[in-house]
Amino acid sequence: MQEAWLQLQCPACNESWEERVNDLSAPDTQFACDDCGSERPLSEFMQTARDLEVLREFTG
């Protein structure tokens, strides 16, 4: 089975990075940017609609 990676981007500082979908929580879980500390729901960090769709598929 292949690993799925998602593109994340902080809405506050625009820092971009990738995370393994298995390392992430549900889309509505609070998530913090390691770069600036901004906290928002994880769904707001998804760079594309497809990233959010994949996250929802994996977290049910």
PDB file of N, CA, C and O in Angstrom:
ATOM      1  N   MET A   1       0.843  -1.180   0.000  1.00  0.00           N
ATOM      2  CA  MET A   1       0.000   0.000   0.000  1.00  0.00           C
ATOM      3  C   MET A   1       0.893   1.249   0.000  1.00  0.00           C
ATOM      4  O   MET A   1       1.848   1.342   0.771  1.00  0.00           O
ATOM      5  N   GLN A   2       0.570   2.188  -0.863  1.00  0.00           N
ATOM      6  CA  GLN A   2       1.337   3.421  -0.933  1.00  0.00           C
ATOM      7  C   GLN A   2       0.905   4.384   0.165  1.00  0.00           C
ATOM      8  O   GLN A   2      -0.239   4.372   0.618  1.00  0.00           O
ATOM      9  N   GLU A   3       1.852   5.215   0.576  1.00  0.00           N
ATOM     10  CA  GLU A   3       1.537   6.255   1.551  1.00  0.00           C
ATOM     11  C   GLU A   3       0.970   7.460   0.824  1.00  0.00           C
ATOM     12  O   GLU A   3       1.384   7.778  -0.291  1.00  0.00           O
ATOM     13  N   ALA A   4       0.033   8.118   1.453  1.00  0.00           N
ATOM     14  CA  ALA A   4      -0.527   9.345   0.885  1.00  0.00           C
ATOM     15  C   ALA A   4       0.072  10.541   1.611  1.00  0.00           C
ATOM     16  O   ALA A   4       0.133  10.576   2.840  1.00  0.00           O
ATOM     17  N   TRP A   5       0.509  11.511   0.833  1.00  0.00           N
ATOM     18  CA  TRP A   5       1.068  12.749   1.366  1.00  0.00           C
ATOM     19  C   TRP A   5       0.151  13.892   0.978  1.00  0.00           C
ATOM     20  O   TRP A   5      -0.359  13.933  -0.142  1.00  0.00           O
ATOM     21  N   LEU A   6      -0.060  14.817   1.898  1.00  0.00           N
ATOM     22  CA  LEU A   6      -0.913  15.966   1.640  1.00  0.00           C
ATOM     23  C   LEU A   6      -0.088  17.243   1.669  1.00  0.00           C
ATOM     24  O   LEU A   6       0.882  17.359   2.419  1.00  0.00           O
ATOM     25  N   GLN A   7      -0.486  18.183   0.851  1.00  0.00           N
ATOM     26  CA  GLN A   7       0.151  19.497   0.802  1.00  0.00           C
ATOM     27  C   GLN A   7      -0.573  20.402   1.796  1.00  0.00           C
ATOM     28  O   GLN A   7      -1.788  20.577   1.705  1.00  0.00           O
ATOM     29  N   LEU A   8       0.155  20.968   2.728  1.00  0.00           N
ATOM     30  CA  LEU A   8      -0.422  21.899   3.689  1.00  0.00           C
ATOM     31  C   LEU A   8       0.188  23.275   3.485  1.00  0.00           C
ATOM     32  O   LEU A   8       1.334  23.407   3.052  1.00  0.00           O
ATOM     33  N   GLN A   9      -0.594  24.295   3.803  1.00  0.00           N
ATOM     34  CA  GLN A   9      -0.103  25.671   3.749  1.00  0.00           C
ATOM     35  C   GLN A   9      -0.777  26.451   4.864  1.00  0.00           C
ATOM     36  O   GLN A   9      -2.000  26.428   4.999  1.00  0.00           O
ATOM     37  N   CYS A  10       0.019  27.135   5.652  1.00  0.00           N
ATOM     38  CA  CYS A  10      -0.518  27.924   6.751  1.00  0.00           C
ATOM     39  C   CYS A  10      -1.238  29.145   6.194  1.00  0.00           C
ATOM     40  O   CYS A  10      -0.655  29.902   5.417  1.00  0.00           O
ATOM     41  N   PRO A  11      -2.500  29.350   6.580  1.00  0.00           N
ATOM     42  CA  PRO A  11      -3.234  30.515   6.102  1.00  0.00           C
ATOM     43  C   PRO A  11      -2.717  31.828   6.695  1.00  0.00           C
ATOM     44  O   PRO A  11      -3.008  32.900   6.165  1.00  0.00           O
ATOM     45  N   ALA A  12      -1.957  31.755   7.782  1.00  0.00           N
ATOM     46  CA  ALA A  12      -1.454  32.970   8.425  1.00  0.00           C
ATOM     47  C   ALA A  12      -0.110  33.422   7.855  1.00  0.00           C
ATOM     48  O   ALA A  12       0.073  34.602   7.556  1.00  0.00           O
ATOM     49  N   CYS A  13       0.835  32.481   7.703  1.00  0.00           N
ATOM     50  CA  CYS A  13       2.189  32.864   7.266  1.00  0.00           C
ATOM     51  C   CYS A  13       2.553  32.345   5.878  1.00  0.00           C
ATOM     52  O   CYS A  13       3.619  32.668   5.354  1.00  0.00           O
ATOM     53  N   ASN A  14       1.673  31.541   5.282  1.00  0.00           N
ATOM     54  CA  ASN A  14       1.871  30.965   3.946  1.00  0.00           C
ATOM     55  C   ASN A  14       3.009  29.952   3.845  1.00  0.00           C
ATOM     56  O   ASN A  14       3.422  29.603   2.739  1.00  0.00           O
ATOM     57  N   GLU A  15       3.522  29.477   4.976  1.00  0.00           N
ATOM     58  CA  GLU A  15       4.530  28.406   4.958  1.00  0.00           C
ATOM     59  C   GLU A  15       3.886  27.142   4.383  1.00  0.00           C
ATOM     60  O   GLU A  15       2.764  26.800   4.757  1.00  0.00           O
ATOM     61  N   SER A  16       4.572  26.452   3.489  1.00  0.00           N
ATOM     62  CA  SER A  16       4.059  25.231   2.866  1.00  0.00           C
ATOM     63  C   SER A  16       4.917  24.036   3.255  1.00  0.00           C
ATOM     64  O   SER A  16       6.129  24.167   3.425  1.00  0.00           O
ATOM     65  N   TRP A  17       4.288  22.869   3.396  1.00  0.00           N
ATOM     66  CA  TRP A  17       4.996  21.635   3.699  1.00  0.00           C
ATOM     67  C   TRP A  17       4.099  20.460   3.374  1.00  0.00           C
ATOM     68  O   TRP A  17       2.932  20.640   3.024  1.00  0.00           O
ATOM     69  N   GLU A  18       4.639  19.255   3.490  1.00  0.00           N
ATOM     70  CA  GLU A  18       3.895  18.023   3.257  1.00  0.00           C
ATOM     71  C   GLU A  18       3.807  17.232   4.553  1.00  0.00           C
ATOM     72  O   GLU A  18       4.712  17.278   5.387  1.00  0.00           O
ATOM     73  N   GLU A  19       2.709  16.510   4.711  1.00  0.00           N
ATOM     74  CA  GLU A  19       2.524  15.617   5.862  1.00  0.00           C
ATOM     75  C   GLU A  19       1.928  14.307   5.353  1.00  0.00           C
ATOM     76  O   GLU A  19       1.159  14.293   4.392  1.00  0.00           O
ATOM     77  N   ARG A  20       2.292  13.217   6.005  1.00  0.00           N
ATOM     78  CA  ARG A  20       1.652  11.935   5.694  1.00  0.00           C
ATOM     79  C   ARG A  20       0.230  11.970   6.244  1.00  0.00           C
ATOM     80  O   ARG A  20       0.005  12.418   7.368  1.00  0.00           O
ATOM     81  N   VAL A  21      -0.712  11.503   5.462  1.00  0.00           N
ATOM     82  CA  VAL A  21      -2.111  11.532   5.895  1.00  0.00           C
ATOM     83  C   VAL A  21      -2.310  10.704   7.166  1.00  0.00           C
ATOM     84  O   VAL A  21      -3.163  11.035   7.989  1.00  0.00           O
ATOM     85  N   ASN A  22      -1.534   9.634   7.333  1.00  0.00           N
ATOM     86  CA  ASN A  22      -1.648   8.796   8.534  1.00  0.00           C
ATOM     87  C   ASN A  22      -1.201   9.519   9.803  1.00  0.00           C
ATOM     88  O   ASN A  22      -1.532   9.088  10.907  1.00  0.00           O
ATOM     89  N   ASP A  23      -0.458  10.609   9.656  1.00  0.00           N
ATOM     90  CA  ASP A  23       0.025  11.368  10.811  1.00  0.00           C
ATOM     91  C   ASP A  23      -0.921  12.500  11.203  1.00  0.00           C
ATOM     92  O   ASP A  23      -0.658  13.219  12.167  1.00  0.00           O
ATOM     93  N   LEU A  24      -2.018  12.664  10.466  1.00  0.00           N
ATOM     94  CA  LEU A  24      -2.934  13.782  10.710  1.00  0.00           C
ATOM     95  C   LEU A  24      -4.231  13.305  11.343  1.00  0.00           C
ATOM     96  O   LEU A  24      -4.594  12.132  11.253  1.00  0.00           O
ATOM     97  N   SER A  25      -4.916  14.232  11.979  1.00  0.00           N
ATOM     98  CA  SER A  25      -6.194  13.957  12.632  1.00  0.00           C
ATOM     99  C   SER A  25      -7.348  14.342  11.718  1.00  0.00           C
ATOM    100  O   SER A  25      -7.143  14.637  10.540  1.00  0.00           O
ATOM    101  N   ALA A  26      -8.546  14.339  12.254  1.00  0.00           N
ATOM    102  CA  ALA A  26      -9.747  14.706  11.511  1.00  0.00           C
ATOM    103  C   ALA A  26      -9.680  16.181  11.073  1.00  0.00           C
ATOM    104  O   ALA A  26      -9.014  16.989  11.721  1.00  0.00           O
ATOM    105  N   PRO A  27     -10.366  16.527   9.982  1.00  0.00           N
ATOM    106  CA  PRO A  27     -10.307  17.886   9.441  1.00  0.00           C
ATOM    107  C   PRO A  27     -10.709  18.997  10.416  1.00  0.00           C
ATOM    108  O   PRO A  27     -10.219  20.121  10.307  1.00  0.00           O
ATOM    109  N   ASP A  28     -11.590  18.691  11.362  1.00  0.00           N
ATOM    110  CA  ASP A  28     -12.054  19.733  12.285  1.00  0.00           C
ATOM    111  C   ASP A  28     -11.202  19.854  13.547  1.00  0.00           C
ATOM    112  O   ASP A  28     -11.489  20.685  14.408  1.00  0.00           O
ATOM    113  N   THR A  29     -10.156  19.034  13.664  1.00  0.00           N
ATOM    114  CA  THR A  29      -9.246  19.068  14.804  1.00  0.00           C
ATOM    115  C   THR A  29      -8.371  20.320  14.748  1.00  0.00           C
ATOM    116  O   THR A  29      -7.922  20.713  13.672  1.00  0.00           O
ATOM    117  N   GLN A  30      -8.128  20.947  15.894  1.00  0.00           N
ATOM    118  CA  GLN A  30      -7.237  22.109  15.947  1.00  0.00           C
ATOM    119  C   GLN A  30      -5.827  21.683  15.565  1.00  0.00           C
ATOM    120  O   GLN A  30      -5.348  20.636  16.001  1.00  0.00           O
ATOM    121  N   PHE A  31      -5.171  22.488  14.757  1.00  0.00           N
ATOM    122  CA  PHE A  31      -3.836  22.200  14.244  1.00  0.00           C
ATOM    123  C   PHE A  31      -3.025  23.477  14.337  1.00  0.00           C
ATOM    124  O   PHE A  31      -3.557  24.565  14.120  1.00  0.00           O
ATOM    125  N   ALA A  32      -1.753  23.360  14.656  1.00  0.00           N
ATOM    126  CA  ALA A  32      -0.892  24.538  14.793  1.00  0.00           C
ATOM    127  C   ALA A  32       0.248  24.492  13.787  1.00  0.00           C
ATOM    128  O   ALA A  32       0.842  23.439  13.552  1.00  0.00           O
ATOM    129  N   CYS A  33       0.542  25.623  13.206  1.00  0.00           N
ATOM    130  CA  CYS A  33       1.677  25.769  12.293  1.00  0.00           C
ATOM    131  C   CYS A  33       2.964  25.754  13.113  1.00  0.00           C
ATOM    132  O   CYS A  33       3.096  26.501  14.082  1.00  0.00           O
ATOM    133  N   ASP A  34       3.901  24.910  12.726  1.00  0.00           N
ATOM    134  CA  ASP A  34       5.192  24.848  13.431  1.00  0.00           C
ATOM    135  C   ASP A  34       6.006  26.116  13.215  1.00  0.00           C
ATOM    136  O   ASP A  34       6.864  26.447  14.033  1.00  0.00           O
ATOM    137  N   ASP A  35       5.746  26.826  12.126  1.00  0.00           N
ATOM    138  CA  ASP A  35       6.536  28.005  11.791  1.00  0.00           C
ATOM    139  C   ASP A  35       6.099  29.247  12.578  1.00  0.00           C
ATOM    140  O   ASP A  35       6.933  29.933  13.167  1.00  0.00           O
ATOM    141  N   CYS A  36       4.776  29.536  12.587  1.00  0.00           N
ATOM    142  CA  CYS A  36       4.311  30.768  13.233  1.00  0.00           C
ATOM    143  C   CYS A  36       3.435  30.535  14.465  1.00  0.00           C
ATOM    144  O   CYS A  36       3.157  31.472  15.214  1.00  0.00           O
ATOM    145  N   GLY A  37       2.997  29.279  14.680  1.00  0.00           N
ATOM    146  CA  GLY A  37       2.185  28.971  15.847  1.00  0.00           C
ATOM    147  C   GLY A  37       0.695  29.212  15.679  1.00  0.00           C
ATOM    148  O   GLY A  37      -0.072  28.972  16.611  1.00  0.00           O
ATOM    149  N   SER A  38       0.268  29.679  14.520  1.00  0.00           N
ATOM    150  CA  SER A  38      -1.152  29.932  14.277  1.00  0.00           C
ATOM    151  C   SER A  38      -1.947  28.637  14.435  1.00  0.00           C
ATOM    152  O   SER A  38      -1.558  27.600  13.898  1.00  0.00           O
ATOM    153  N   GLU A  39      -3.058  28.694  15.171  1.00  0.00           N
ATOM    154  CA  GLU A  39      -3.913  27.530  15.391  1.00  0.00           C
ATOM    155  C   GLU A  39      -5.249  27.724  14.710  1.00  0.00           C
ATOM    156  O   GLU A  39      -5.911  28.748  14.881  1.00  0.00           O
ATOM    157  N   ARG A  40      -5.638  26.723  13.933  1.00  0.00           N
ATOM    158  CA  ARG A  40      -6.911  26.721  13.213  1.00  0.00           C
ATOM    159  C   ARG A  40      -7.320  25.276  12.998  1.00  0.00           C
ATOM    160  O   ARG A  40      -6.531  24.366  13.254  1.00  0.00           O
ATOM    161  N   PRO A  41      -8.561  25.047  12.525  1.00  0.00           N
ATOM    162  CA  PRO A  41      -8.933  23.684  12.168  1.00  0.00           C
ATOM    163  C   PRO A  41      -8.010  23.166  11.055  1.00  0.00           C
ATOM    164  O   PRO A  41      -7.631  23.917  10.157  1.00  0.00           O
ATOM    165  N   LEU A  42      -7.659  21.897  11.122  1.00  0.00           N
ATOM    166  CA  LEU A  42      -6.759  21.295  10.148  1.00  0.00           C
ATOM    167  C   LEU A  42      -7.239  21.517   8.718  1.00  0.00           C
ATOM    168  O   LEU A  42      -6.419  21.697   7.818  1.00  0.00           O
ATOM    169  N   SER A  43      -8.539  21.506   8.495  1.00  0.00           N
ATOM    170  CA  SER A  43      -9.074  21.692   7.139  1.00  0.00           C
ATOM    171  C   SER A  43      -8.625  23.003   6.510  1.00  0.00           C
ATOM    172  O   SER A  43      -8.515  23.089   5.287  1.00  0.00           O
ATOM    173  N   GLU A  44      -8.367  24.016   7.313  1.00  0.00           N
ATOM    174  CA  GLU A  44      -7.941  25.313   6.787  1.00  0.00           C
ATOM    175  C   GLU A  44      -6.484  25.301   6.311  1.00  0.00           C
ATOM    176  O   GLU A  44      -6.052  26.227   5.625  1.00  0.00           O
ATOM    177  N   PHE A  45      -5.727  24.262   6.671  1.00  0.00           N
ATOM    178  CA  PHE A  45      -4.333  24.151   6.251  1.00  0.00           C
ATOM    179  C   PHE A  45      -4.187  23.365   4.949  1.00  0.00           C
ATOM    180  O   PHE A  45      -3.104  23.353   4.362  1.00  0.00           O
ATOM    181  N   MET A  46      -5.249  22.711   4.487  1.00  0.00           N
ATOM    182  CA  MET A  46      -5.163  21.935   3.255  1.00  0.00           C
ATOM    183  C   MET A  46      -4.963  22.876   2.077  1.00  0.00           C
ATOM    184  O   MET A  46      -5.711  23.837   1.902  1.00  0.00           O
ATOM    185  N   GLN A  47      -3.946  22.588   1.274  1.00  0.00           N
ATOM    186  CA  GLN A  47      -3.592  23.480   0.178  1.00  0.00           C
ATOM    187  C   GLN A  47      -4.584  23.401  -0.979  1.00  0.00           C
ATOM    188  O   GLN A  47      -4.810  24.393  -1.671  1.00  0.00           O
ATOM    189  N   THR A  48      -5.182  22.215  -1.194  1.00  0.00           N
ATOM    190  CA  THR A  48      -6.146  22.061  -2.293  1.00  0.00           C
ATOM    191  C   THR A  48      -7.390  21.342  -1.792  1.00  0.00           C
ATOM    192  O   THR A  48      -7.382  20.720  -0.730  1.00  0.00           O
ATOM    193  N   ALA A  49      -8.450  21.439  -2.568  1.00  0.00           N
ATOM    194  CA  ALA A  49      -9.682  20.727  -2.238  1.00  0.00           C
ATOM    195  C   ALA A  49      -9.444  19.219  -2.276  1.00  0.00           C
ATOM    196  O   ALA A  49     -10.041  18.475  -1.497  1.00  0.00           O
ATOM    197  N   ARG A  50      -8.582  18.769  -3.172  1.00  0.00           N
ATOM    198  CA  ARG A  50      -8.269  17.333  -3.273  1.00  0.00           C
ATOM    199  C   ARG A  50      -7.554  16.854  -2.005  1.00  0.00           C
ATOM    200  O   ARG A  50      -7.815  15.748  -1.533  1.00  0.00           O
ATOM    201  N   ASP A  51      -6.660  17.672  -1.451  1.00  0.00           N
ATOM    202  CA  ASP A  51      -5.990  17.304  -0.194  1.00  0.00           C
ATOM    203  C   ASP A  51      -7.020  17.107   0.914  1.00  0.00           C
ATOM    204  O   ASP A  51      -6.935  16.150   1.683  1.00  0.00           O
ATOM    205  N   LEU A  52      -7.985  18.005   0.992  1.00  0.00           N
ATOM    206  CA  LEU A  52      -9.028  17.893   2.009  1.00  0.00           C
ATOM    207  C   LEU A  52      -9.886  16.645   1.774  1.00  0.00           C
ATOM    208  O   LEU A  52     -10.261  15.960   2.726  1.00  0.00           O
ATOM    209  N   GLU A  53     -10.192  16.359   0.529  1.00  0.00           N
ATOM    210  CA  GLU A  53     -10.974  15.176   0.185  1.00  0.00           C
ATOM    211  C   GLU A  53     -10.252  13.901   0.615  1.00  0.00           C
ATOM    212  O   GLU A  53     -10.866  13.000   1.186  1.00  0.00           O
ATOM    213  N   VAL A  54      -8.963  13.824   0.345  1.00  0.00           N
ATOM    214  CA  VAL A  54      -8.160  12.643   0.739  1.00  0.00           C
ATOM    215  C   VAL A  54      -8.133  12.522   2.258  1.00  0.00           C
ATOM    216  O   VAL A  54      -8.296  11.425   2.792  1.00  0.00           O
ATOM    217  N   LEU A  55      -7.933  13.618   2.952  1.00  0.00           N
ATOM    218  CA  LEU A  55      -7.918  13.585   4.420  1.00  0.00           C
ATOM    219  C   LEU A  55      -9.245  13.048   4.959  1.00  0.00           C
ATOM    220  O   LEU A  55      -9.260  12.213   5.864  1.00  0.00           O
ATOM    221  N   ARG A  56     -10.337  13.521   4.411  1.00  0.00           N
ATOM    222  CA  ARG A  56     -11.661  13.048   4.849  1.00  0.00           C
ATOM    223  C   ARG A  56     -11.840  11.554   4.577  1.00  0.00           C
ATOM    224  O   ARG A  56     -12.428  10.840   5.390  1.00  0.00           O
ATOM    225  N   GLU A  57     -11.339  11.085   3.445  1.00  0.00           N
ATOM    226  CA  GLU A  57     -11.435   9.656   3.109  1.00  0.00           C
ATOM    227  C   GLU A  57     -10.671   8.800   4.116  1.00  0.00           C
ATOM    228  O   GLU A  57     -11.149   7.740   4.520  1.00  0.00           O
ATOM    229  N   PHE A  58      -9.493   9.253   4.521  1.00  0.00           N
ATOM    230  CA  PHE A  58      -8.658   8.471   5.437  1.00  0.00           C
ATOM    231  C   PHE A  58      -9.131   8.561   6.880  1.00  0.00           C
ATOM    232  O   PHE A  58      -8.943   7.615   7.645  1.00  0.00           O
ATOM    233  N   THR A  59      -9.741   9.676   7.268  1.00  0.00           N
ATOM    234  CA  THR A  59     -10.137   9.824   8.675  1.00  0.00           C
ATOM    235  C   THR A  59     -11.606   9.486   8.898  1.00  0.00           C
ATOM    236  O   THR A  59     -12.087   9.508  10.030  1.00  0.00           O
ATOM    237  N   GLY A  60     -12.316   9.173   7.815  1.00  0.00           N
ATOM    238  CA  GLY A  60     -13.690   8.714   7.885  1.00  0.00           C
ATOM    239  C   GLY A  60     -14.612   9.724   8.406  1.00  0.00           C
ATOM    240  O   GLY A  60     -15.811   9.466   8.518  1.00  0.00           O
TER     241      GLY A  60
END
